[in-house]
Each structure stands twice: as C-alpha cells, then as structure tokens.
Amino acid sequence: MKLIISALRHPITILVSVIAIVFFSVLAIQNSKIDIFPKLGLPTVYVAQTYGGLSPDQMEGFITSYYEYHFLYITGVKYVDSKSVQGAAIIKIEFNEGTDMSQAMAEVVGYVNRARAFMPPGTVSPFITRFDAGSVPVGQLVFSSDTRSLGEISDLALFRVRPMFATLPGVSAPPPFGGNQKTVVVTVNPQKLQDYHLSPDQVVQSLVKFNSITPAGNVSIGDTTWLTPQNSVIEDAQDLQKVPLQLGSGPSVYLRDVATVSLGADITTSYALINGKRSVYIPVTKRADASTWEVVQRVKAALPDMQAAIPADIKVSYEFDQSGYVINSLKSLMFEGGLGALLTGLVVLLFLKDFRSGLIVIMTIPLALLSAATALYLCGQTINIMTLGGLALAVGILVDEATVTIENIHRHQEKGKDKARAIADAALEIAAPKLLILLSILAVFVPALFMNGVPRALFLPLSLAVGFAMIASFLLSQTFVPVVSNWFLRHHIPTDSRKTTPSPGSGPGTPGRASGFKTALP
C-alpha cells in the first residue's frame, strides 16, 4: 500500500527512475558479453601424450598407466579416465565441484613431469589444457587459391597469418587444417643401394650426421672476438645430394648416387572440403571467458591485415559464422516482445475502447525487459541463448500485471470514483493477489538455485532472467502504471451521473494530478 501511495505522491521520482532504468540498461547491454552458451566452468583437465610407433597396448603399459597412477595424488580429483590408441593417449581428469582449478592445473603439470621420469626415452612433453564447453569454434578462417598448392597455402597460413591471429584478444590459435606440411622427400632406389652394399639405415644415419645443429664458437683475435659459426646445417634441400654415404679407401658414395631429393608434402591423413574443393582453414576458437560476438567482430576487422600478409592469389575469408545464433535469438526476443506488446495493446483497446490504456500496457513490457537486462548484468550474466530464452519466456507473463491493473482502474472509474481515488483503490485491491501470483511463478524457478555443475550453469541464467523480469513487471504495475494512468487516462463519467460536474483537478492529465490526489486521500 505504501509503495502505491508513495508513487502517486511522488510521480517525478517514478519518472526519473524509469529514465534511469532505460539509461543504465543501454549501458548494461553494451557492456554485456554476447555468447552462445553461459560459462559452464567444467572442472576438467585433459592431458594428451604422443609417442610415434607405439601400439595401443604399449601406450597403455608404458605411458598411460604412469599418468593414471600419479594423477590420483592430485587434490580434488573425482576420477581419471584415459584412452590409448596407436601413437597417442589422452587422459581426462575431472575434479570435484568447487576445486581451485588454478592450483589443480599446477599440480597436474608437476605430476606430469614426475611421471615422465618413468617413461621410455624420447617421450616428449604432453599437451595439457583445461576444457570448458565455452571454448568452442565460432567460425573458420578459410584460405583458397587457384594457383597455389595446399602445402604452400598451409605454410603461409601457419607462419604469416597464425601469428597475427594469435594476438587477437579472446582468440586461441590452433594450427591450420586441411593441408599437408611441406616436406623434403628423399626417394631411395633399392637396386642402387644393393649395388653399393648399403642399407636404408646407413642413409638415415648419414643424413642426421651431416645435417646436425652444432653450437657456434668464438675466436679472439687482438681486441676483437669473432663469431665462428660452423657450416653444419644444409640450407638448400638440393645440397642433401652431396651428403656422403660411404667414405674410405674405395670409391666414395653420395646420396645423389642412390636417391633423388625433392620438395613435397607429408602423407595426407585428413583434408577439408570448402564448397566441394580441397582447402585450408584455421578454426576460430574463442576462449571460455571471451564473448562470441566480440571475437567474431575482431576477426572480421583483422581480415584486411591478414589478406595483406599473404600473396594476392590466396583469398582469406571468414566462414561458418556462429555468432548468428545469438543475434537471431536477440532478434527473436525483440520480435516476440514487440508482438506481445502489440497484441496486448490491441486487446486492451478492443475491450476497454481506450487507446491510452493500451499504450500504457505496451510501455511496461520493454521497461520490464530492460530492467531484467540490467539486473542480469549486475549479477555477472552474459547475453546468451539461456538468458534470452528466459526473457522470451517471461514476455507472455509480463503483460498480465499491467493489463489487470488497467482493467481494474477502469472498473473503479465506472463506479463513479474520482480518477485518483479509482487508481489508488484499484491498485491496492489487486496488490496482494498479484504478489501471490508473482511468488507462485518464482517458486517454479527456485530449485535452479540449488543445482550443481552443468545444470546450474545452464538453468540459473534462465531462472534469473524470468525472475528479474517478473519482479520488474510487478513493481512497474504498482508504481509506473498508476502514475502514468493518473496523467494520461481520461476521466470516466459513470452512466448514472452524466450531468455531474467533474471535481477540480480530475480532468485530462496534467502533472498536477498528484497534488489533487493528496487531498483526496484520508
């Protein structure tokens, strides 16, 4: 009751509050991150280990088992899962809810280094990453050319575009896919090897021996110290033909005598088709804490610089844009909200035959949605499919609060009451029932507050969106609607007192209605 009376006695305060809601909601929407899904924060770490040539059984016995044994000592581990294939193993470490993942990540790195001490010689460092469902591809940077080979395109994408790509905020930079790595191919003639009594292992050992990296030294001559690099690395691939395979008292044998050297590509293990044609692409993967919309806009803005870094006959384009899902959801919300407001206004106009009443109902819907957007921003939520879905779900309920209030005001005016008195009595009469309806709706979404893990991350934003929109709609129907009705609604003359002169201060709306309302209250 005090809320309604205070709003009618201080209409300018309500008007300023509404303007503030609009202003801060615009700032909140501009500063909110636009994403596909809310941040899930899955407590999971993956360790990927490679060792070329080992069978799945060997990977399990010599590599994976040591990791599994040591990972069980990490604080907060829920379970460890692994899968071993030929030449590779991947270990999934899932932690309990509430685990400090920064500390867990540090412990994983420490136990990885300890476990490698028990593994076969030549075991390289594994790839360790924290998995989050928010780190998803949001598009693909596609490279295409009619004149270049896939190896050339892949090489340029890896060494020229990828460094520029990695500097963009919120973007991770995986290597290009679809192309073959540029490779020096040495094709050995088996018959010539047999004629010279050589084996393939001797060819490999000679290539390693005569193409090794040797540290440079220094020579001090007088007052100057000179750098003395050693000519031990072959710079031109064709110079490999001069590598000696056999030296001694007999005739010397060189690589050119038994093999040919050429520039080629690695063995094809995967390929990408873009519009039915083989091509090369870099997945645009955003980080878990980055905004999908901002990442996509940064990549598109950097496309001219990326194009300038590669030859003109290679075209780079951004394809499979995933930010459209969020934008389409936002457009759908605006359409649903506009359609709901329009249809509600038409229904009010049809039954009450009052254009101003329909306009008041229409104004409350966007105000309630903007208030909810501001509250979601203050709670640290992003604009994603779940929050937009919650707001769209609430649109169908938002119209009830203002519609019931306006209809009850008309009913009291038809009883012959003064407009200010009719507004006060009508709002007070239905305040308790509307509050019970609000609490009944909110009770449906309260269980989301007690969820854990992924269900909480998904359904809490939806519940908050519905709850904030409903609370805002209730408060607007108890403050904004009475004030605007006092200003805009016509004075209804009852049928049994058509010749009655209206009391002063109750004519068509002016801001002075609030002072007339004060005298009307006991």
N, C-alpha and C positions, 0 to 999 in steps of 0.2 A: 504493500500500500504506500509506504513512504517513498519508494522508488518512483511510482507513477505520479504522486503529488509533487515530488521534488522536480521531476522532469517538466511537468506543466507549469510550475512556478519559475523555472529557470530554462526557458526554451533556447536562449542564446548559447548556454553551456552545452546543451544537447547538439545544437547545430555545429558548434566548434568541434565537439567530439567526433561527429560524423565526418567533418572535413579532415580531421587528424587521421581518422581511420583510412580514408582514401589516400591521403598523402603517404603515410607510413606503409600502407600495403603496396603502393607502387615501388617504394624503395626496397621492401622485402622481396618482392617478385624479381626485381632487377638483380639483387644480390644473392638470391637463392640459386643453388646449383640445379641444373636441369639434367636429369639422369633417367635411365630406363627402369632400373630397379633401385630400391633403397639399399643402403650399405648393410650388407649381411654380416660382415665381420666373422667369417668362419674361422675357428681356431685350428687351422690345418697347415702343415708344412710338408712340402714334397722334396725328396732328395732323389735326383736322377744320376745314375752312375753308368758309365760306358767302359767297356774293355773289349776291343775288337778281337774276334776269333773264338771267344769262349762260348761253349754251348749253354743252353738254359740250366742244365744240371750243374755245370761248373760255376756259372754266375751265382746260383743259389748257394753252393757249398763254399766257394772261395770269397765271395763278395757280400751277398745279401745277408747271410747268416751273421756275419760280424756286425753289420749295421744294426740288425734287429736286436742283437744281444746288448749292444751299448746304448741304444736309444731307450731301452726300458729304464735306464737310470735317470732320465730327464724328468725334472719336476713337472707334475701336472699332466703326464701322458695318460690318455684314455685308452688308446690301443694303437698298435703298429701293424700296418698292412703292407704287403710287398708283392711285386710281380716281376718275374725274371724271364727274359726272352734271350734270343741269341745276341750276344754282344752288348746287352743293356739290362739294367734293372731299375725299377722305380719303387721307392719306399714312401708310403703315406703315413704321416704321424699326426694323429688327431688328439687334441688336448681337451681337457675339461673346460666347461664354461667358466669365464672369469679369470682364466690364466693370463698372466702378463706375457704377451706374445713377444715383446722385445727381449725379455730375459730368456724365454723359451728358444727364440731364434739363436741367441748367443750360445746357449747350451748345446743346441743341435750342431752348430759349427765346431764347438770344442770336441764333442764326441765323434764327429766325423773324422777329425784329424787323428784322434786316438785310434779309431777303428782301422784307419788306413795303414797303421803300422803292422797289422796282422795280414794284410792282403798281398797278393803276388807283386813282384817288382814290375814297375811300369804303370801302376794304377794311377791315373790322373785324378785331379780334384773333381768332385762331383758338382752338379748344378743344384743349388739349394734355393728354394723360393717359397714364399708364403702364398698360399692360394686363397683367393677371395672371389666370390661369384661376381663382384662388381668389376673385376679386371677382365673385361670381355672385349672382343674385337668390335669396333664401332664403324668399320669401313675397311677398304682396301685401296692401297696406292698402286695403281696398275701401270706397268711400263709396256709399251708396244712399239714395234718398228717393222717396216717392210724390208729394210736393207741390212739390219744387224742380226747377228746370231744370238741365240739365247744366252750363250756363255758371255758374250760381250755385254749384253744388257744386264745380266746378273752381276757382272763385275763392276759396272758403272753404278748400279743401284746400291751395291754393298759399300763401295769406297767413296762415293761422292754424295749420294742422296741420304743414305742412312745416318751419317754424322750430323747433317742438318736436321734430319727427322728426330734424332735423339735429344736435341736441345729444346724442343717444344715442351712447355710445362704440361705435366699430367699425362704425357705420352711415353710408353715404353717402345723400344726399338728392336724388335726381333729381326733376324736376317731375312733377306728376300727368299721367296719360294718360287718353284716352277722352273728355275733354270739350273744348268749344270755348272759346277765350278770349273774355271779354266785350269787345265792340267797339261803338264808336259808328258807326252806319251812316248815311251821307248819300246819299239817293236823289234823283238829279237827273232832272228832266223834260226830255228833249231838245228837245221842241217849245217849251217856255218859254225855254230857252237860245237857241234860234234867233230867237225873237221879240225878245229883248233884245240880239241880236247879241253873245252871249258864247260862250266856248269852255270845255270842261271844264278846260283848263289854268289858266284865269283863276280858276275856282272853287278849285282846289287851291292856287294861289298866295295867294289871299285868306285861306284857312283857315290857312295857315302864317304869313302876315304878321300876322294879328290874333289869333293864339294862340301867341305866342312867349314864351320864358322870358328875362326881362331882369333883370340883376343889380340889387339894391336899392342905394340910396344912403343917405347920412346928411346931416342938416341940423343945424347947431349954432345953437341959439337960447339966448343967455345962457350959463348954465353947464351946459346940458343938450344932449346930442347925440341927436337923434331919428332913428329908423329910418324911411326913406321908401320903403316897397315900392310898386312900380308895378302897377297893375291891368292886367296884360298877358296873364294866363292865365285862360281861361274855366273856371269851376268846375262849372257846371251844363251838361250836354250840350244842353239846350234853348236855352241862350243862344247857341249857334252860329247859330241862325236870324237873329240880329241882326248877323251879320258882313256888312259892306258889300262888294258885288262891283263896284259902279261908282259913283264919286263924281264930281261935276263940276257944270257949268252946267245940265245936263239933269236929269231925274228920277233920284234915287238908287235903285239896285237892291240888295236884300238877299238873303241866302241863302234866306230864307223865301219869296221870290217865285218861285224856280225849283226848290226842293228841299225835302224833308222830312228831319227828323233824328229818329232813334230809337235805342234801345239794343238791340243784337242780339248775335250771335255770329259768330265768324270762320268762314271756309269750312271745312267738315268734310273733313279729309284722312285721319283714322283714327278708329276707335271701338272700344270694348271692350264685350264682352257678358259679363255675370255672371248665370248661371242664365237665359240667354236674354233678358236685359233689358239695355239700354244703361246703362252706369255709368261711374264714375271710379275710378281706382286709382293708388296710388303704389307702385312696385316697391321692396321692401325688399332693398337690395343691400348686402351686407357687404363690408368691406374685406379685402384679401388676408391681413392679419395678424390678423384677428379670428376668433373662434370662432363657428361657425354656431349652436351651442346657446345660447351666451350672448347673441348678438344677438337671436335669436328670443325668449328669455325677457325681455330688456329691452323689446322692442317690445310684447309682451303685457302687461307690467307697466305700461307707459305708456298703454295703451288707454283707461283711465278718464279720464285727464287730457286726452287728445285728444278724447274724446267731449264733455267739458265745455267745450271751446273752441269748439265749433260748435253751431248750433241743434239742439234736441232732435228735430226732424223729419228730421234726417240721421243715419243709422246708420253707424258706422265699425266694421269688423270685420277680423280677420286671417285671410286665406285662403291656400290652396296652401302650407301649411307644409312646407318641405323638410327640416327637422331630423328628421323622422320616419325618413328613410333611415338616419341614423346610429344612432338609437335602436333601430330594427328590427334593424340589424346587431349592435348590442350585445346585444340580447335573443337573437338567433340564436346568437351566440357562447356566451352563458350556457347556452342550451338544448343546444347541441352538446357543450359541456364537461360539463354535468351528465349528458347521455345517455351520453357516452363513459365517464365515471367509473362510472355505474351499471351499464352493460353489462359493463365490465371487472370490476367487483366481483362481478357475478353469475357470470361465467365462472370467476374465481378460486375463488369459493365452490363452484361446481359440480365443479371438478376437484380442488381441494385439500380441499374439505369443511371449510374453516376460515373462520369469519366474521371473525375478527380479521385474517387475511391480506387479505381483500377490503377491509376498512376502511382498512388501511394503503395499499393501492394507490389507493383513492379519494381519500385525503387528499393525495397527491402531485400530482395534476392541478391543482387550484386553486392550490396553492402555486407550481407552476412558472409558471402563467399570471400570478399576481400578481408574481412575480419579474421576469418579462419586461416587465410593465407599468411597474414601477419603473425598469428599465434603459432602456426607451424614453423615459420622461420625462427621465431624466438625459441622454439623447442629443438632447433637444430635439424629439422627435417628438410629434405630436398623436394623439388618438384619432380615427381616420378609417376609411374603408372598407378601405384597404390594410393598415393595421396590424391591424385586426380580422380581415381575411381571412387574414393571416399567422398570427395566433393560432389561428383556427379550423382552418387547415391543419395546424398543429402538434399539435392535440389528438389526432389519430389516431396520432401517433408517440409522444406523451408516455407513453402507457400501457405501452409496451413496456419501458422502463427499469425501472420498479418491479415490473412483473409478472415479468420474467425474474429479478430479484433475489430476490423472494419465493419463486418456484418452486425456485430453486437452494438456498435456505436449507432448504426442506422436504426436498429430496433429500439434503442432507448430514445433516440430523437423522435421517432414516430409516436412515442408515448407522450410527447409534448414537453419534454425536458429541454432546458437551455442547452446549447451546444457544449459548453464547457462542462456542465454537470453531466450531460449524457456521456461525454468522453470519459470522465472520471469514473462514473458508475459502471460503464461498460468494461473498462479495463480492469477495475477492481473485481468485478463479478467473475471474470474468467481467468484471473491471475493464478489461483490455486489449481484449477483443472489443467491449465497449460503447463504449469510446473510439474504436475504429476505425469503428464504425457512426456515431457522432456526427460524426467528421471527414468521413466519406463523404457524409453528408447536408448538412453545412455547405459542402462543396465545390461543391454544386449552386448555392448562392446567392452564392458568392464573386464571380462575374462582375458582379453588381449594383454592387459597389464601384468598378468601372472604367467604368461607364456615364456618359454626359453628358446634360445637358439634361433634357427631359421624361421619357425612360425612367428615368433615375436618380432623379428626384423621385418617380416612381410606384413603382418596384420596390425601391428601397433600404429604405423603411419596411417593406415586406412581408418582405424578406430579414432585416432586423434582428429583426423580431418572431419569425420562425421560429427564427433562430439563438439569440436570448436564451432563448426557451422551451426549446429543446433542451439548451442548456448548463445551464440551471437544473434541468431534469429529470435530467440526468446527475449533477450534484452532489448533488441530493437523494437519488438512488438509492444514492449512495456514502456518504452521511452520515446523513440523516434516516431513511431506511428501515432501516438496520442498528440505529440507536439505538432506534427505536420497536419494531422486531421484538424486540430484547433485552428490552424492557419488557413487551410485550403478548402475544407468541406463547407458546403452551403448550409444555411440554417433551414432545417426541415420543419415545416409548419404542419402540425397534426390535422387530421381531417375534421375534428370536432371543434377546432378553434382557428379557422382560416382567417377570421376577421381580427384576431388578436394581434396587437402591435408587438413586434419583437422587442425584447428588452435591450437597452443600450449595451453596446459592446459585444453583441452576438450576431452581427451581420457578417457578410462575406469577409474572408480572412484578412486581417492585418496583424502585424506582430504584437499589437496592443491587446490581443486576446488574453495573454497571460495575466495582465493586471485585472481584467474583468473576471477571470477565473478565481483570483484570490478572494475577491469579495463574495463570490458565490459559495465558497466553502465555509462550513461552520467553524 
